[in-house]
Each structure stands twice: as structure tokens, then as C-alpha cells.
Amino acid sequence: MMLDNIALKQAVKTFVLETEYSDLLNERLENLHKELKKPEHENIYRFWNGLDARPLENEVKEMIEKDNTLKMHYDLWNEVKLKILQYELDQIDVTEDAKEKFIAYIRKEGVMSECCREFVPINSMRFEGIPLTEWSYFLKEHYWIVQLTHLANTCCLKWSKDESLDDATYYIRSVENIFGKCKANALLDKIKAKEKEVNAGQLFDILLNLHKQKWNLYEEDIRSLERFSMQEWIVKMGEKYKPILEELKIEQLTQIVENDNISSEEIIKHLPEIRTAIQKISNQTILYNQKPVALFTAHEIKEWVKTFRSNMNNKTMGHYLRTYEEMLAVIDRAIELKRGFRLRDTQRLSVLVLLANKRSTLAQVSTGEGKSLIVVALSIIKALFREKVDIVTSSPVLAKRDSELNRDIYGMFDINVSHNCSENIEERKEAYSMHQVVYGDLANFQRDYLLDRFYGKNILGDRDFMNVFVDEVDSMLLDKGNNMLYLSHDIPGMDKLESVYLFIWQMVNSSEESPEDIDTKMIKLEILSNLYNSISPDDLMKLDTDLTSRKLNIIWNCLVDGGILNDEGHIITDNIDSANVEKILPSEIVHYKHRLSFLLTERVNRQKHIKVPNYLKKFVERHLSGWIVNAINALSMVPGQSYVVEDNASIIIIDKDTGADQRSSQWDEALHQFLQLKHGCKLSMQSLKAVFVSNVTYFKKYKLLYGLTGTLGSQRERNLLKDIHKVAFVTIPTAKSKQFKEYNPIISRGYGMWLRNIKTEVNKLVNEEQRSVLIICDTINDAESIYNTLKANFANNIHIYTRDYHEFDVVQSSKQLQQGQIIIATNLAGRGTDIRITDALKQNGGLHVILTYLPDNIRIEEQAFGRAARSGDEGSGQLIIMVSSRRQYSRSKILELKKKRDQNELYRISDIRTYYEKTIQAEEMCFEQFKQVYEKHRKNLDAADVPSEVKTILLQNCLDQWAFWLDEYSGFMEDIMKDCDERKVPTLLKKFLSRISKFTTGKRDEEEGTSTLDFDTKSWKVWVEGNPLQMVKLANYLSKTCFKKSFKQKAISLHVKVSTLYLFECPFEAKIRAAYGTAMSLYDDVIKTEPQFSEAAYYFRAYALMKKIEYEETPQSKENMQKIEDFKRDLREAVRLFEDHYTSAVQAIGVVNKFKGNQFWNEEYKAQKETISQFYESFIRSVQDILGHAVTPSTFVSDEINEEVAELIFMQLRENGVITRPE
């Protein structure tokens, strides 16, 4: 076993730090925290936890060392920290035991195999940042470097400038991925045996042909190397695998499948039977009632369907290959009748392979091989067996197209097909309940699943999760593997966060620093200071430049213990004059009382630019850092790259991988809101995650998952899919030999050179070679720049396609692409676009694809190039990419860039698994637990006949509380899952669920009625406490209910009847009084807890008071007069707050307009604020209409009355009591 000592030491060190010391450090820190959290250590923990930004460690250490238990935990923690530091500084040697553990781990992970003769010498490998789970994949490159180095030494190969060891390594890894490691090793062994007969050019020729899959690699091919010279073998391989223009027969296709490295063994075992079945279909020898199925008429197909279904009723039909072959033969004939052609053997192979395998399977079917009809045939067979089929497409546009385009074929088998892309919920209900086959994009399926299973909308009906067919499955499960769809949950009051957004936007725009140098910590401190009346230890240091750390600690503790500050430094009392401050200070620092009182008073009284409801302040704190960073990101983001600004002033996200619009999506952490401010768009509210499902979990609900894609990706990607979704794989060969030629890539330095290179290549291809070109761009802006560069020379034959609603006219419907055409597109044309070409274009070399950027992974690259050379036609492709600097340009080789790209993809794939296992699964488990409690509440409320308006309020608030809980803990899922009960339910979640589980319906046991007054309304109050807007909603409902005419009449009637018999209050009247009391207490609580945002509570409390005034019976009673005064007071307070909000809305327009200056500016934000201002004005006027309007001398000025006369009129009216001063 060869091991480079220096490299081994580095690798082992990384291994030990990640496996042993990391966990030990966390364990000992957790033990220390547990001890610190005990009540007797409260003061120490306060400094430890709250003031860790200040250099107070010495003081804390002194406190800790006074307690033996604390000191023990503290020393144990520091001991590990010291060892980690010593390891990092190489002050501790790597032990032999650690080396053995490391080597054992590497062996376990599969780096050693039967094909590896010796261990990889690690040399200068860097393991930092690479998860242990990925080391085996990472080490493979170094293994192949060793193998190629040995080969080069044995054969005396001399690498040329264009043929380096690194390049050969890249190609041999590709060969391993395609044909398997055993064949790759065996090939190198045979080449090595040729010794001096081999040169570097020949080796590259072999590896390149295998990498580009121009050659296949059977074991027979490898053995034949013994019989021929190197050059003879290369020639024979070229002849054997030269392109075949006619379609491959089923015998050839199955041989290829048997030989590849991807297809699963369980699939290969079915190939002999499948081969025989397809031969019978192709030869048209399948008979039904003595007649060849291949000659069926449409009527005979209908009759066959009736018979098949009758046999299904008699349970004489089973899922057998013989049954499938007959069904496929009939479907083949139906397609011929409707489309004028039959299925290819590749399509038949795809159908039968997927059906024969009894578990979920993913198939690699190349672009242009007819995936749509494969799905149609599979769906018909499933539907005939009375199974329901869901077909997931990459966009709603494709779902609508495919469902409508293939309706005639489904119709021949009496199978109903529809899509779920309608916004009308009733139409979607009909689609699911009345159609066996439903097409749709993933988001629509997930949306309806959540509406059905969580909200009880009964959209899916009796639809089961039996079969799902997924187009572009690699994109769904890998590129978007951790995507999560959640139904937008708008929490009332989130619009009140706008002042925070505006303040951040103002700060980042006003900074003189470049975006990357903006001081985010300073902005955060400024916001927190505005958000709260708060001080920091740094503020206390200003009391005296000679203030020691010890005295600072004493002052801080006194302020906290004395109830003036909380642990975070927020001022929590109004009693901050010198006398009160003096009471809490010890004698040695009491002389600071005046300065301290001044500091506190100044902080409380200073003008604040941010106003946020108290119940949202913790939410703001949690997200503040992310918001600031995203405001800076929004400054740098450019429309036309990752987003566009629509004509209707909407910010639309563009999916980088597919180029599709994501109209129903918003960026989180306020990025979407900052972009709206940047472009003057209408500001939307942030939504919180409450009801959700991940892509992984949704697909795992299906019994059978069938996926189709142009590329299944690398071994690592396939292993991830296999581990998570338990799928098998099959690679379906192309019907004809691929005739794709990849031109040498061009790397451009700078934007100008990049555009010139593209123009040069396009001019040569279109004008000289009479070909057509598809140019695929990374962003809309790039597409438009290239379009503007080319349009002068190609005005009549250039087309741009950058949005999913653009009509792809040049190849729409049955149109064929003519010669000399230029199509410029984003990745919209990289997936799912069928470009058919004319015979003349085929003869000139076919379509050429220019990929103008290096995609994030090989799959997207192959999908893009897959637009050319479809269906056995000739075609070509080329990378023309740009690097930004001269240095990068001089050093860049395309393979180096690709290797770096592939390594980044390795990290991303690892992150997918880690995030799924540690976060998504935990969140979804928590959601399922909450869902059970929520469902129980909903059923109880229904059973108790709680009024629907109340039920909506209570359940909505329950959902709000869950959303806030999840928001608080979603970033710490891995941590909270460490503390669980025997059912794996986290303790923190149990506490939350225990609290909300105690909510009751309020139904009185003795009551049988269903009116509001039959419930204990105080029970409802408990549900909504802490959520001011829901509290006001419930209070409004109760107060209006109390004053309903029917209730009042009933109360009077009952009071008369009961009072004649008994001398006590009518029970019904007592219930009204109780409900009214609940309403008033809700208003009171909102006013008390949210003094700056209680305008609604004041306004509606005034309404409730007005309804209690008895104008007719005792209008001048003392009680009535007090109610009138209270009524007026509440309305005045409401007006004061309305005026504050009106002013804020007007000022917001100025703040946003101050920073406008881009070409995509809208006036929608201004219009939104003006509408809100008018709303507040209307409320203010309505109150003034009740209380009276303000009158001044200028009110009377007119053409006939001058200012002096107006003043006299005003004085006279006031003296006579007609107008009075406002109270």
C-alpha cells in the first residue's frame, strides 16, 4: 500500500478533526451550557450568552472558576479546543491508530476494489471542505492519475502541449462512468501490455472516442487488443462503430443495454423475453382472433378494448409480459392510424423495460427519440389495468400541449386525459375525478395535494398515488432535488415590516462604500437601536473613559436586575429618572446616576425611523442579518439575468436550469421585496412556510416512479437517486447511430471578444456552410446582447426565444427548420424543444448548437447539445465561453474548467443529501406532528358547530403560530432533533404542540344550540392571544354578534318572561354580556400591547361602545355620558394613529423615489402608497364626520369675506359655544 507521508498526515488530520474532535467539542460545550443554564448561574450565563461580542472572557472566567463543577466543564471544553489548535498547527503527531482508522474508512467507502491493484498515493490532495461521504469519489481522480502515470512510464509516453496527464485523467473518468471501472482498468492493462508500441496521441484518440461515445466497449473489443497492433485496433474500432444510417434492430439495442455500465441487473435479466416480444411486434406476427393486430381498424381497436375490460372484470388479465406485448401491439397500431407511423424499436424497448421491472425505474432516453409517445403508450397500458396515472412535465405549457396533442390516441382506448393547469379549482377537481390520466407540472400536483390533504378541499377525490411518470427526471430530482413547495401563508401584519425594509434600503443605497464593503454590522446595530430603546456595553463605556470592565459588569447587572434593561439591553421600563436609577446602584458607582439617567432618557426620546409591532420584533431580529445582505444583493442584481421586471410591474424569477418563468415563486429573506423597491414595483408581503411538501417526499408517495431523461448523469448522481428513491436504471440506445460532432471550444477574454467570436462562427456556419444555428445563452441579457450583435447582418432570419410564453414560430407544430436560420434562446431551448430540420439542412451538416456558457453540470451541457444530431441526423456543437481576466484567459483550458465544474457539482450533490437528511426530513416530520393537532382541532370545531367565521379565525391563528415556530427553529433542525422522545419527536416541538393542544372549542356542555352565545367565548380568546390582528377580528365578530337585532330582541323577550317568574338576570342576557366582555378585553389587550398599531382596536372599540349607549331610554345618564366620552376618546386615538400611518405612507414614496435610476422603473409602488394614504384619509374623514371637523378663521375666508372678517366670525362662534376647542 503506497502512501505519501505528508499527504497522508494531512488527510488523517482532516479525518480526525471531522470525525472525533468536532463531535467531542460540541458535546463538551453542550455540557458546559447545561450547567450554565441552571438558576444559580443565571448571571454568568447572561454574560456568556448575551455579551460574547465583547472581550469579557477574563471576567467570565473568574466567575466560572469560583464554581468547581463549572470549572470542570470549562476546562474539559478548553482541553479539546487546545488539542484542535495543536492538530492544526502540527504540534501533535498523527498516531498509527488514527492512520489505521482512516485507511479502514477509505476501504469501507469503496476506493479499494477488485480492479485497484494498489492504494492511491495521495500526494498533495486537499481534503478540507469535502464531506467524508464524498472522499471515495474525490479519490478516484487520484487513482486514475496513478494508473495513467504507470502506463506512461511503462510505455514511455511523452505528453504534448495539447495532451496532458490531467486531460487523459478527465477522459478515463468519463470512460469509467460510461462503461464501468472494470472495463476501464482492463483497457489500460491491455494498452500497457503494448509498451513502446503506444504513443500519447493514440491513447488520446482511444479515450476521446470512448468519452464521446463514438465507440462502444465490449469485453470482446478489449480482448481483441491482444491480436492486433495498437494502430490496427484503432482502425478496426473505427470501422466497427462507424455511424449506421439505418435504425438499429432490437437485437443490437439489447446487446448495447447489456453491455453498458448504467442499466441495472434486474432489468437486464428481462431482456431476452423483451427482445422476443418486440421482434413479434416489429414482424407484425401478433394475432388476435386470428387477425394480425397490425391490421386493426379503429373500430377493431375499440372492440379489443371492450373485450380487454371485460376480461379485467373476470380477473383473467394479469400483469404479464405476454399481456404487455399484445397491448403494445394494439397501441402501436393506434399510433399508426393517428400519426401515420409506428413506434420505433427503441420506444417499444423503453415501454416494455419499464413495465417488466416491478419497481421504480429511471430511463435514459436520448433527445429526439420520442419520449412523449413512450409516456402515452405506458399510460394507456396502466389505464387499461384501471390504474390512475400522473404525468409530471417540466412546465404547464408542455402539460397542456401534450394532454391536448395526444387526446386522440387516448380516445381510441376510451381513456380520458386532462391537465391540472387551470386556476379554477372546480376544473381541477373534475380533471382528477373524471380522468384516468392527468398531465401537469410538479408545482400544480403538489399544490393540489396540499389543498386536498391539509385544507380538506377534496380536490383529488379518490385519486391514489399509484403511478407517476416524470419527464426530465434528472432536473426534478437532482437540480431541484431539495426544492420545497409551500402554499403561500400570508400572516396578517407582515406589511408592517415595510419601515424596516425602507430603512435598510436607504442605508445600503446611501453608503459610499462598494456593495461588498458595506458595513452590515453597523446597519444591524442602527436598526436594532431604532427598533428598541436599547443600549450596549459600548454605550456604557461612554459614561467614563476610565470605566473598568468590573464596574461595567456591575452597572449592567444592576440595570438588568433592577428591571430597567432585559438581557439583550432593551429598556423595558419608563422609570428611568435619576431617583429610580439611584435605587439600584451600589455606593461605589452611584455617582454615575445622572449620566446614566440621561443616557437612558436620550435613547428613549430620540426620533425613531422604524416602527414595527411588538409581536413581530423577534421575527425581525432573527432575519435582520439576512435582510441586510439581500438588500446589498438586490443592489447588484441585474434584470434579465436571474429575474425580469414584467410590464405589469411584477418581479418574475427565471429558472436558471430551464429558463422558465417561475411566476408563483418569490425569493425569501426579503430579497423579492428589495427588488420590488429597486424597481418601484408594488410591495408584497413576506410569506412564511407553514404548509409544504418537498419534491423528494412528494415523489416517494407514489408506489411506482417512472422517470425519463436525456441523461442520468454521473455515478455519484445515480447513487444518490438510488439511495433516496430506491430506483433501478436503464439506458435506452438511440435508434440510429449518433452523428454529433463537437467542435473545439473557444475561450474568450472579456465580453467584447466573446461576442466577436460568436459572430465569426455564426457567419461562417450560416453564410459559408448554409447551416442553421441554435445559440443557447445563460441569461436573457446575454441572449439580447447576441441578438443585437447579429441582427444587422441577419435581419430576416434571426429569432429570439427567452420567455416561456414566446411562440417558437420557426419550428412550431409540424414546421421544419430551414437553412440559414439563427435561433437565440435561453435554456428554454435546452430541454424539451423538438427542432425538426429540412432535408437540405440535413445534407449540409444539420443544426449547429453554440453553448455560450459552461453549464453547472454535465447533464445540462449534454441536454443542450442534444438539440442537434437528433434521430440519426448529422449535427454539431461548440462551447464559446467567456472568462473575465487576462490571467484566467492565459491559463484556461476547457477541461480544467470542466473539472472544476464537476468538483463543484460533487459538493452540491453531497449538500442535497445532507440537507435532505438533516433539515427537510426533520421539518416534514415536525409538520406531520403539527398536522395531527391541527386536524384534531378542525374536527372538534366542526363537531361543536363553531360559527364558520370564528373557526376560520381560530384555525388561521393556529397556523400562524406554527409558521412562527417553524421560522424560529428551521435553521436549527439538526440540533433540535438531538433532543427527542422515544417517538423521535423533538422536545421543543412537544412543548409547542402541548400548548396549542390545550385550545378548546368553548362549547358549553349543557347547550344544544349553535349560536355564538352558546359558547364560552373566553376559550376562543386563548387561541388568538399574542396576534393583534386576529384578536381584533375575533373581537369584531363578537361585538357585532352581540348587537344583532335578532339577539337583542330575543334577550328582551326572554328577560320579560323570566323576570316575571324570577328576580334575577336573564341567562341569555348574561351570555351577551359575557361575549361583549370578551370582545372589549380583546380590544383592551391589543391597545395595551401594541400602542403604535392599535388603530383598528380603538376604532372598533369605539363602535362597540357606541352600540352600548342607550340614546332612547336614558340619554343623559351618567353612565351614558361616560360611554360617550370613552367613545370620543377612542376615535381621537384612532385618528392619531391613522395620521401617523398616513404620514409614513407619504414619506415612503419619497424614500423609494430618491433612489430610482434604472431603466426598469415603475410607478406601482407610488400608486400603492397613494391608495393606502387615501384609505387612511377616508377613515380620518369618517371619524371627523362623527366628532366634527376642525375649524379655523381661514375656513371662512372667501371672495366676499376677508381674513379680518373671518377672524371676527370665528371669535363670535367660539364665544357663543358653537365651536369648541378639541379636548
RADA-V533270 format. One record per pair of residues at least 24 apart in sequence whose C-alpha atoms are under 8 Angstrom apart, sorted by the first residue. I is the first residue (numbers start at 0). J is the second residue. If there is no record, write none. Layout:
I_J + I_J
This chain:
0_117 + 0_118 + 1_117 + 1_118 + 1_119 + 1_120 + 2_118 + 2_119 + 2_120 + 2_121 + 3_120 + 3_121 + 3_122 + 5_122 + 6_121 + 6_122 + 6_123 + 6_124 + 7_121 + 7_122 + 8_93 + 9_125 + 9_126 + 10_124 + 10_125 + 10_126 + 11_93 + 11_97 + 11_98 + 11_101 + 12_86 + 12_87 + 12_93 + 13_126 + 13_127 + 14_101 + 14_131 + 15_97 + 16_83 + 20_79 + 20_83 + 23_79 + 24_76 + 24_79 + 24_80 + 27_72 + 27_75 + 27_76 + 28_72 + 28_76 + 30_72 + 31_69 + 31_72 + 31_73 + 31_76 + 34_68 + 34_69 + 35_69 + 42_556 + 45_566 + 49_566 + 49_567 + 55_548 + 58_548 + 58_549 + 105_134 + 105_135 + 108_132 + 108_134 + 108_135 + 109_135 + 110_135 + 110_136 + 110_138 + 110_139 + 114_180 + 114_181 + 114_184 + 118_142 + 119_145 + 120_145 + 129_906 + 130_909 + 132_909 + 133_905 + 133_906 + 133_909 + 136_715 + 140_168 + 140_169 + 140_172 + 143_168 + 143_171 + 143_172 + 144_168 + 150_187 + 150_190 + 150_191 + 153_191 + 153_194 + 153_195 + 154_191 + 154_193 + 154_194 + 154_195 + 154_196 + 154_197 + 154_198 + 155_194 + 155_195 + 155_198 + 156_197 + 156_198 + 156_199 + 157_198 + 157_199 + 158_199 + 159_199 + 162_199 + 162_200 + 162_203 + 166_894 + 167_203 + 167_206 + 169_894 + 169_898 + 170_206 + 170_207 + 170_210 + 171_206 + 171_210 + 173_210 + 174_206 + 174_209 + 174_210 + 176_260 + 176_713 + 176_714 + 177_210 + 177_259 + 177_260 + 177_261 + 178_216 + 178_258 + 178_259 + 178_260 + 178_261 + 179_259 + 179_260 + 182_216 + 182_218 + 182_221 + 185_221 + 186_221 + 189_221 + 189_222 + 189_224 + 189_225 + 190_224 + 190_229 + 193_229 + 196_228 + 196_229 + 197_229 + 201_229 + 201_230 + 205_233 + 213_240 + 213_241 + 213_737 + 214_240 + 214_241 + 215_240 + 216_258 + 217_258 + 242_735 + 242_736 + 242_737 + 242_738 + 243_735 + 243_736 + 244_735 + 244_736 + 244_871 + 245_735 + 246_734 + 246_735 + 246_736 + 247_344 + 247_734 + 247_735 + 247_736 + 248_344 + 249_274 + 249_277 + 249_278 + 249_344 + 249_345 + 249_348 + 250_274 + 252_345 + 252_731 + 252_732 + 255_732 + 256_729 + 256_730 + 256_731 + 256_732 + 259_730 + 261_728 + 261_729 + 261_730 + 262_727 + 262_728 + 262_729 + 262_730 + 263_727 + 263_728 + 263_729 + 265_356 + 265_727 + 266_352 + 266_355 + 266_356 + 266_727 + 266_728 + 266_729 + 269_352 + 269_355 + 269_356 + 270_352 + 272_320 + 273_320 + 273_348 + 273_351 + 273_352 + 274_348 + 276_321 + 276_324 + 277_324 + 277_344 + 277_347 + 277_348 + 280_324 + 280_328 + 281_344 + 285_325 + 285_328 + 292_328 + 292_329 + 292_332 + 293_328 + 293_329 + 293_331 + 293_332 + 294_332 + 295_329 + 295_332 + 297_333 + 297_336 + 297_411 + 300_329 + 300_333 + 300_411 + 300_412 + 301_411 + 301_412 + 301_413 + 304_412 + 304_413 + 307_383 + 308_383 + 311_384 + 319_355 + 320_351 + 320_355 + 323_351 + 323_354 + 323_380 + 324_351 + 326_380 + 327_376 + 327_380 + 330_376 + 330_379 + 333_408 + 333_411 + 334_408 + 337_407 + 337_408 + 343_734 + 344_734 + 345_731 + 345_732 + 345_733 + 345_734 + 346_370 + 346_372 + 346_373 + 347_373 + 348_731 + 349_373 + 349_731 + 350_376 + 350_377 + 353_705 + 358_703 + 358_704 + 358_726 + 358_727 + 359_702 + 359_703 + 359_704 + 359_705 + 359_725 + 359_726 + 359_727 + 360_704 + 360_705 + 360_706 + 360_726 + 360_727 + 360_728 + 360_729 + 361_472 + 361_704 + 361_705 + 361_706 + 361_707 + 361_708 + 361_726 + 361_727 + 361_728 + 361_729 + 362_705 + 362_706 + 362_707 + 362_708 + 362_711 + 362_728 + 362_729 + 362_730 + 362_731 + 363_707 + 363_708 + 363_709 + 363_710 + 363_711 + 363_728 + 363_729 + 363_730 + 363_731 + 364_707 + 364_708 + 364_709 + 364_710 + 364_730 + 364_731 + 364_732 + 364_733 + 365_708 + 365_709 + 365_710 + 365_731 + 365_732 + 365_733 + 365_865 + 366_709 + 366_831 + 366_862 + 366_865 + 366_866 + 366_869 + 367_833 + 367_866 + 367_869 + 367_870 + 368_733 + 368_734 + 368_869 + 368_870 + 370_707 + 371_401 + 374_468 + 375_405 + 375_409 + 378_436 + 379_409 + 379_412 + 379_414 + 382_414 + 382_435 + 382_436 + 386_435 + 386_465 + 386_466 + 387_435 + 387_436 + 387_462 + 387_463 + 387_465 + 387_466 + 388_435 + 388_436 + 388_437 + 388_465 + 388_466 + 388_467 + 388_468 + 389_436 + 389_437 + 389_438 + 389_439 + 389_466 + 389_467 + 389_468 + 390_436 + 390_437 + 390_438 + 390_439 + 390_467 + 390_468 + 390_469 + 390_470 + 391_438 + 391_439 + 391_440 + 391_441 + 391_467 + 391_468 + 391_469 + 391_470 + 392_438 + 392_439 + 392_440 + 392_441 + 392_469 + 392_470 + 392_471 + 393_440 + 393_441 + 393_470 + 393_471 + 394_439 + 394_440 + 394_659 + 395_420 + 395_439 + 395_440 + 396_803 + 398_438 + 398_439 + 398_440 + 399_438 + 399_439 + 401_438 + 402_437 + 402_438 + 419_443 + 419_444 + 424_458 + 427_458 + 428_457 + 428_458 + 428_459 + 428_460 + 431_458 + 431_459 + 431_460 + 431_462 + 432_459 + 432_460 + 432_461 + 432_462 + 442_484 + 445_484 + 445_692 + 445_697 + 446_484 + 446_485 + 446_486 + 449_486 + 449_690 + 449_691 + 449_692 + 453_690 + 453_930 + 453_934 + 464_700 + 464_701 + 464_702 + 465_701 + 465_702 + 465_703 + 466_701 + 466_702 + 466_703 + 466_704 + 466_705 + 467_698 + 467_701 + 467_703 + 467_704 + 467_705 + 468_704 + 468_705 + 468_706 + 468_707 + 469_704 + 469_705 + 469_706 + 469_707 + 470_706 + 470_707 + 470_708 + 471_706 + 471_707 + 471_708 + 471_709 + 471_830 + 472_706 + 472_707 + 472_708 + 473_708 + 473_710 + 473_711 + 473_712 + 474_656 + 475_694 + 476_694 + 476_695 + 476_720 + 477_716 + 477_720 + 477_908 + 477_911 + 478_656 + 479_694 + 480_694 + 480_695 + 480_911 + 481_693 + 481_694 + 481_695 + 481_911 + 481_914 + 481_915 + 481_919 + 482_693 + 482_694 + 483_691 + 483_692 + 483_693 + 483_694 + 484_691 + 484_692 + 484_693 + 484_694 + 485_688 + 485_689 + 485_690 + 485_691 + 485_692 + 486_688 + 486_689 + 486_690 + 486_691 + 487_686 + 487_687 + 487_688 + 488_686 + 488_687 + 488_688 + 488_689 + 488_690 + 489_684 + 489_685 + 489_686 + 489_687 + 490_686 + 490_687 + 490_959 + 491_1028 + 491_1029 + 492_1028 + 493_684 + 493_685 + 494_683 + 494_684 + 494_685 + 495_610 + 495_611 + 495_612 + 496_610 + 496_611 + 498_608 + 498_609 + 498_610 + 498_611 + 499_526 + 499_609 + 499_610 + 499_611 + 500_626 + 500_669 + 500_672 + 500_673 + 501_1147 + 501_1150 + 501_1151 + 502_526 + 502_608 + 502_609 + 503_627 + 503_630 + 504_630 + 504_673 + 505_1150 + 507_630 + 507_631 + 508_634 + 508_1154 + 514_631 + 514_632 + 514_634 + 514_635 + 515_631 + 519_624 + 519_627 + 519_628 + 522_627 + 523_623 + 523_624 + 523_627 + 526_609 + 527_620 + 529_607 + 529_608 + 529_609 + 530_607 + 530_609 + 530_610 + 530_611 + 530_616 + 531_569 + 531_570 + 532_569 + 532_570 + 532_602 + 532_603 + 533_564 + 533_568 + 533_569 + 533_570 + 533_602 + 534_568 + 534_569 + 534_570 + 534_599 + 534_602 + 535_568 + 539_595 + 542_591 + 542_594 + 542_595 + 550_588 + 554_584 + 554_588 + 557_583 + 557_584 + 558_583 + 570_599 + 570_603 + 575_599 + 575_600 + 576_600 + 610_1091 + 612_1089 + 612_1091 + 612_1092 + 613_1088 + 613_1089 + 614_1025 + 614_1026 + 618_963 + 618_967 + 621_967 + 622_668 + 625_668 + 626_668 + 626_669 + 626_670 + 629_668 + 629_669 + 629_670 + 629_673 + 630_669 + 630_670 + 630_673 + 632_670 + 633_670 + 633_673 + 633_674 + 633_677 + 634_677 + 638_780 + 639_778 + 639_779 + 639_780 + 640_777 + 640_778 + 640_779 + 640_780 + 641_778 + 644_678 + 644_1159 + 648_679 + 648_680 + 648_681 + 648_1161 + 648_1163 + 649_675 + 649_680 + 649_681 + 650_674 + 650_675 + 650_680 + 655_777 + 655_778 + 655_826 + 656_826 + 656_859 + 657_825 + 657_826 + 657_827 + 657_829 + 657_830 + 658_801 + 658_802 + 658_803 + 658_825 + 658_826 + 658_827 + 659_802 + 659_803 + 659_826 + 659_827 + 660_802 + 660_803 + 676_1151 + 676_1164 + 677_1151 + 677_1154 + 677_1155 + 677_1160 + 678_1155 + 678_1157 + 678_1159 + 678_1160 + 678_1161 + 679_1151 + 679_1152 + 679_1155 + 679_1160 + 679_1161 + 679_1162 + 679_1163 + 679_1164 + 679_1165 + 680_1160 + 680_1161 + 680_1162 + 680_1163 + 680_1164 + 681_1163 + 681_1164 + 681_1165 + 681_1166 + 681_1167 + 682_1164 + 682_1167 + 687_962 + 687_963 + 687_966 + 688_962 + 688_965 + 688_966 + 689_958 + 689_959 + 689_961 + 689_962 + 689_965 + 690_926 + 691_923 + 692_923 + 693_919 + 695_723 + 695_724 + 699_724 + 709_861 + 709_862 + 709_865 + 710_858 + 710_861 + 710_862 + 711_858 + 712_857 + 712_858 + 715_905 + 715_908 + 716_908 + 719_908 + 719_912 + 733_870 + 733_871 + 734_870 + 734_871 + 735_870 + 735_871 + 736_871 + 737_868 + 737_869 + 737_870 + 737_871 + 737_872 + 737_873 + 738_868 + 738_871 + 738_872 + 738_873 + 738_874 + 739_867 + 739_868 + 739_873 + 739_874 + 739_875 + 739_876 + 740_874 + 740_875 + 740_876 + 741_875 + 741_876 + 741_877 + 742_875 + 742_876 + 742_877 + 742_878 + 743_877 + 743_878 + 744_877 + 744_878 + 744_879 + 744_880 + 744_893 + 745_877 + 745_878 + 745_879 + 745_880 + 746_879 + 746_880 + 746_881 + 746_882 + 746_888 + 746_891 + 746_892 + 746_893 + 747_879 + 747_880 + 747_881 + 747_882 + 747_888 + 748_881 + 748_882 + 748_883 + 748_884 + 748_885 + 748_888 + 749_881 + 749_882 + 749_883 + 749_884 + 750_881 + 750_883 + 753_879 + 753_880 + 753_881 + 754_785 + 754_788 + 756_879 + 757_879 + 758_788 + 758_789 + 765_818 + 765_819 + 765_820 + 766_819 + 768_843 + 769_818 + 769_819 + 769_840 + 769_843 + 770_818 + 770_819 + 770_820 + 770_840 + 770_843 + 770_844 + 770_845 + 770_846 + 770_847 + 771_816 + 771_817 + 771_818 + 771_819 + 771_820 + 771_821 + 771_840 + 771_845 + 771_846 + 771_847 + 772_819 + 772_820 + 772_821 + 772_822 + 772_846 + 772_847 + 772_848 + 772_849 + 773_821 + 773_822 + 773_823 + 773_824 + 773_846 + 773_847 + 773_848 + 773_849 + 774_821 + 774_822 + 774_823 + 774_824 + 774_848 + 774_849 + 774_850 + 774_851 + 775_823 + 775_824 + 775_825 + 775_826 + 775_828 + 775_829 + 775_848 + 775_849 + 775_850 + 775_851 + 775_863 + 776_823 + 776_824 + 776_825 + 776_826 + 776_850 + 776_851 + 776_852 + 777_825 + 777_826 + 777_851 + 777_852 + 778_825 + 779_824 + 779_825 + 782_823 + 782_824 + 782_825 + 785_823 + 786_823 + 796_820 + 796_821 + 797_821 + 797_822 + 797_823 + 798_822 + 798_823 + 799_823 + 799_824 + 800_824 + 800_825 + 800_827 + 800_828 + 801_825 + 801_827 + 802_827 + 803_827 + 810_834 + 810_835 + 816_840 + 826_863 + 828_863 + 828_866 + 829_859 + 829_862 + 829_863 + 829_864 + 829_866 + 830_862 + 830_863 + 832_866 + 833_866 + 834_866 + 841_872 + 841_873 + 844_873 + 844_874 + 844_875 + 845_872 + 845_873 + 845_874 + 845_875 + 846_873 + 846_874 + 846_875 + 847_874 + 847_875 + 847_876 + 847_877 + 848_875 + 848_876 + 848_877 + 849_876 + 849_877 + 849_878 + 849_879 + 850_876 + 850_877 + 850_878 + 850_879 + 850_880 + 851_878 + 851_879 + 851_880 + 851_881 + 852_878 + 852_879 + 852_880 + 852_881 + 853_878 + 853_880 + 853_897 + 855_900 + 855_901 + 855_904 + 856_900 + 856_901 + 856_904 + 857_901 + 917_972 + 917_973 + 918_969 + 918_972 + 918_973 + 921_972 + 921_973 + 921_976 + 922_965 + 922_969 + 922_972 + 925_984 + 925_988 + 929_961 + 929_992 + 932_992 + 932_996 + 933_957 + 933_958 + 936_996 + 939_1000 + 940_1000 + 943_1000 + 943_1002 + 943_1009 + 944_1009 + 945_1000 + 945_1002 + 945_1009 + 945_1010 + 945_1011 + 946_1009 + 946_1010 + 946_1011 + 948_1036 + 949_1033 + 949_1036 + 952_1029 + 952_1032 + 952_1033 + 953_1019 + 953_1022 + 953_1023 + 956_1022 + 956_1023 + 956_1026 + 956_1029 + 957_995 + 957_1022 + 957_1023 + 964_991 + 995_1022 + 998_1022 + 1011_1037 + 1011_1040 + 1012_1067 + 1012_1070 + 1012_1071 + 1012_1074 + 1013_1070 + 1015_1074 + 1016_1073 + 1016_1074 + 1016_1077 + 1017_1074 + 1017_1077 + 1020_1077 + 1020_1081 + 1027_1085 + 1027_1089 + 1030_1081 + 1030_1082 + 1030_1085 + 1031_1081 + 1031_1082 + 1031_1085 + 1031_1095 + 1031_1096 + 1033_1078 + 1034_1077 + 1034_1078 + 1034_1079 + 1034_1081 + 1034_1082 + 1035_1078 + 1035_1099 + 1037_1074 + 1037_1075 + 1037_1077 + 1037_1078 + 1038_1074 + 1038_1075 + 1038_1078 + 1038_1103 + 1039_1103 + 1041_1071 + 1041_1074 + 1041_1075 + 1042_1106 + 1079_1103 + 1091_1136 + 1092_1136 + 1093_1133 + 1093_1136 + 1094_1132 + 1094_1133 + 1094_1134 + 1094_1136 + 1094_1137 + 1095_1133 + 1097_1129 + 1097_1130 + 1097_1132 + 1097_1133 + 1098_1129 + 1098_1130 + 1098_1133 + 1100_1126 + 1100_1129 + 1101_1125 + 1101_1126 + 1101_1127 + 1101_1129 + 1101_1130 + 1102_1126 + 1127_1186 + 1130_1182 + 1131_1182 + 1134_1178 + 1134_1179 + 1134_1182 + 1137_1175 + 1137_1176 + 1137_1178 + 1137_1179 + 1138_1175 + 1138_1176 + 1138_1179 + 1140_1175 + 1141_1171 + 1141_1172 + 1141_1175 + 1141_1176 + 1144_1168 + 1144_1169 + 1144_1171 + 1144_1172 + 1145_1169 + 1145_1172 + 1190_1218
